[in-house]
Each structure stands twice: as C-alpha cells, then as structure tokens.
Amino acid sequence: MKETIGKEMLRLENLKVEVKDEVILENINLSLNEGVHVLLGPNGTGKSTLLGAIMGLSKYKTSGKIWFYNEDITDLTPDQRFKKGIFLAYQLPPAVRGVRLKDILKKILNIDPKKNLPEEVYTYLRELDLDESFLEREINYGFSGGERKKSEILQLLLAKPKLAMLDEPDSGVDIDSLKLIGEALRKISKESNLLIVTHNLKVLDYVNPNSVIVLLDGKYIYKDGIEIIHQIEERGYEYVRRLAYAQNLS
C-alpha cells in the first residue's frame, strides 16, 4: 500500500529537455507528494516529453536533476529506473516482433521463462476482458488501440510500481474499454502513485487526483487542486497561463 500522503515522491529541479537539439522543456521545477496526479496542457506543450524524460528514454537529452524518493536518478538508465519502481505506459505502445506478451510478463514477474504464469495473470486478463490467447501474441503487433492500452495496463497491474506514469490511457479506446481501464486504474491507485496525462477527463471518474499539474509552453508549471479543471473547462488554458505567469513573477 502507499505510504501516508504527504511524503515527497518525485522532484524535478531546473529540468531542461532537448530532442535533436530542439529545446522542448526548459526550467521545469516540480515537487509531487505520494498520491494521484493529473498532467494537463494544450497539445504540443511537452507532456509526453516530460514523462519520457522522467523515465530516462535515450531520445531525450536532459539537464537538471530528477529525484525519486530523495534519490538522484538523473543518470540512471530506463531499466534501472524501472527497477527503482518507475513504470511508463506509452500513448502509442510500440509493436515488438518476435516477442510474445507472456514473455514480457514473465520478465516483469522475474520468473523462469520455462515456468507457467501465475493465476494472478489470468485474473487480470478476465478483468480486462482479454482472452488467454492474447498472451501468445507478439507485443502490440496487430493490436487494436484498445488492446494496446489493455496490454500496458496488464503489465502495470503485474509490475506494481511505486510510480505509474500513463500517457493518455484513455485515447483510442471505446466506452466499454474505457470503463475497464478506469476500474483497473482505480485498483492500481490503491497501491501505486499515479501521474496521468489525459485530454479525456472521463478517466477522472475512476481516480481521485490529489493535484492537477498544467504544463504551458514547455516552460511554466501551474499546480493546483482538482477545482482548476472546472476553470479550464469554462475559461480555457489561457486563464491558467495568466495564473502561471503571475505566479512566476511573484
């Protein structure tokens, strides 16, 4: 279970992120306590880039500091960060030919490739309305959008990370799949901290965010409670941009 809400979980200090010599994020400072957090912002502001940088993906050149439970993880590889308890569910999970889903699940569970998967896997398959034959398929190859999302959620349920970052888990899925994914996120939130990027606020029917972070222009972070969502719906991101600008001047 999560520890008491209030303990700092993630801290970014003066984070700068470049992709092919183009600055995407600059001077990002953010502190997140344990709990559920939602990351919002207009298209193209760097939300996916921020998650990728926290995960340590090689396509991102970063400077500044990333702290996870008071440990400097800035120079750790993605695999090392995963072992520390950080998991990233991609917006568009890549297809991997020649590797079956069950092979990845065995790696996540750290069990012998020759051994059978535990019953827990099949329980989650049923909860996500997936057939057992799904395990024999190559990862994300020929998967529908909903199947890709469910595959990521299945891996997440088994990994039980300290921090689960989800990049638009509700995109490209139908109403029924959204309900299944939402229920899974509700379950995950009882054991893991969540950082969710979303444009479809329906997913928030299933989790109770402790904070809402708005990323603007790749530079400004505005952090508030869930009530800011209603302001965004009524007034748009320009309203939040003015708040963030005033905050940075003070």
Residue pairs with C-beta under 8 A, 6 or more apart in sequence:
1 190
1 191
2 34
2 35
2 190
2 191
2 192
2 193
3 34
4 34
5 33
5 34
5 35
5 210
6 33
6 34
7 33
7 34
8 31
8 32
8 33
8 34
8 69
8 70
9 32
9 33
9 34
9 35
9 68
9 69
9 162
9 163
9 193
10 30
10 31
10 32
10 54
10 66
10 67
10 68
10 163
10 193
10 195
11 30
11 31
11 32
11 65
11 66
11 67
12 28
12 29
12 30
12 31
12 54
12 64
12 65
12 66
12 67
13 29
13 64
13 65
13 66
13 67
14 27
14 28
14 29
14 63
14 64
14 65
15 25
15 27
15 28
15 29
15 30
15 53
15 62
15 63
15 64
15 65
15 66
16 23
16 25
16 26
16 27
16 28
16 62
16 63
16 64
17 23
17 24
17 25
17 26
17 28
17 46
17 49
17 50
17 53
17 60
17 61
17 62
18 24
18 60
18 61
18 62
19 49
19 59
19 60
19 61
23 218
24 46
24 49
24 60
24 218
25 46
25 49
25 50
25 53
25 218
25 219
26 218
26 219
27 219
28 50
28 64
28 219
28 221
29 221
30 213
30 221
30 223
32 193
32 195
32 211
32 213
33 210
34 193
35 193
35 194
35 209
35 210
35 211
36 189
36 193
36 194
36 196
36 207
36 208
36 209
36 210
37 193
37 194
37 195
37 196
37 209
37 210
37 211
37 212
37 213
38 195
38 196
38 197
38 198
38 204
38 209
38 211
38 212
38 213
38 226
38 229
39 47
39 50
39 51
39 195
39 196
39 197
39 198
39 213
39 214
39 215
40 47
40 197
40 198
40 199
40 212
40 213
40 214
40 215
40 229
40 232
41 47
41 214
41 215
41 216
41 237
42 216
42 237
45 215
45 216
45 217
45 218
46 215
46 218
47 167
47 197
47 215
48 91
48 167
48 197
49 60
50 215
51 88
51 165
51 167
51 195
51 197
52 59
52 60
52 88
53 60
53 62
53 66
54 66
54 81
54 86
54 88
54 165
54 195
55 78
55 81
55 86
55 88
55 165
56 73
56 76
56 77
56 78
56 80
56 81
57 78
58 78
62 74
64 74
65 72
65 74
66 72
66 73
66 74
67 73
68 81
68 84
68 85
68 86
68 162
68 163
69 162
71 84
73 80
73 81
73 84
73 86
76 84
82 159
82 161
84 162
85 161
85 162
85 163
86 161
86 162
86 163
86 165
87 155
87 156
87 159
87 161
87 163
87 164
87 165
87 192
88 165
88 167
89 149
89 152
89 153
89 155
89 156
89 164
89 165
89 166
89 167
89 169
90 152
90 167
91 167
91 168
91 171
91 197
92 148
93 139
93 140
93 148
93 149
93 151
93 152
94 140
95 138
95 139
95 140
95 141
95 142
95 143
96 138
96 139
96 140
96 141
97 138
97 141
98 138
99 138
99 139
100 135
100 136
100 137
100 138
100 139
101 134
101 135
101 136
101 137
101 138
101 139
101 151
101 154
102 117
102 135
102 136
103 113
104 139
104 155
105 117
105 121
105 135
105 154
105 155
105 158
106 112
106 113
106 115
106 117
108 155
108 158
108 159
109 117
109 118
109 158
111 117
111 118
117 135
120 158
121 135
121 154
121 158
122 132
124 154
124 157
124 158
124 184
125 131
125 132
125 134
125 135
125 154
127 180
127 183
127 184
128 150
128 153
128 154
128 180
128 181
128 184
129 150
129 176
129 177
129 180
130 147
130 150
130 154
134 147
134 151
137 143
139 151
140 147
140 148
140 151
143 151
145 171
145 172
145 173
146 172
146 173
146 174
146 177
148 172
149 169
149 170
149 171
149 172
149 173
149 177
149 181
150 177
150 180
150 181
152 166
152 169
153 169
153 181
153 184
153 185
153 188
156 164
156 166
156 184
156 188
156 192
157 184
157 187
157 188
160 191
160 192
161 192
162 192
162 193
163 192
163 193
163 194
163 195
164 188
164 192
164 193
164 194
164 195
165 194
165 195
165 196
165 197
166 185
166 194
166 195
166 196
166 197
167 197
168 197
168 198
168 199
168 200
169 181
169 185
169 196
169 198
169 203
170 178
170 181
170 182
170 198
170 200
170 202
170 203
171 199
171 200
173 181
178 200
178 202
178 203
181 203
182 202
182 203
182 205
182 206
182 207
183 206
185 194
185 196
185 203
185 206
185 207
186 206
186 207
188 194
189 207
189 208
194 207
196 203
196 207
196 209
198 204
201 229
201 233
204 226
204 229
209 226
211 223
211 224
211 225
212 223
212 224
212 225
212 226
212 228
212 229
213 221
213 222
213 223
214 221
214 222
214 223
214 224
214 228
214 232
214 237
214 240
214 244
215 221
216 222
216 237
216 240
216 241
216 244
217 241
220 241
220 244
220 245
220 248
221 244
222 228
222 240
222 243
222 244
222 247
228 240
231 239
231 240
232 239
232 240
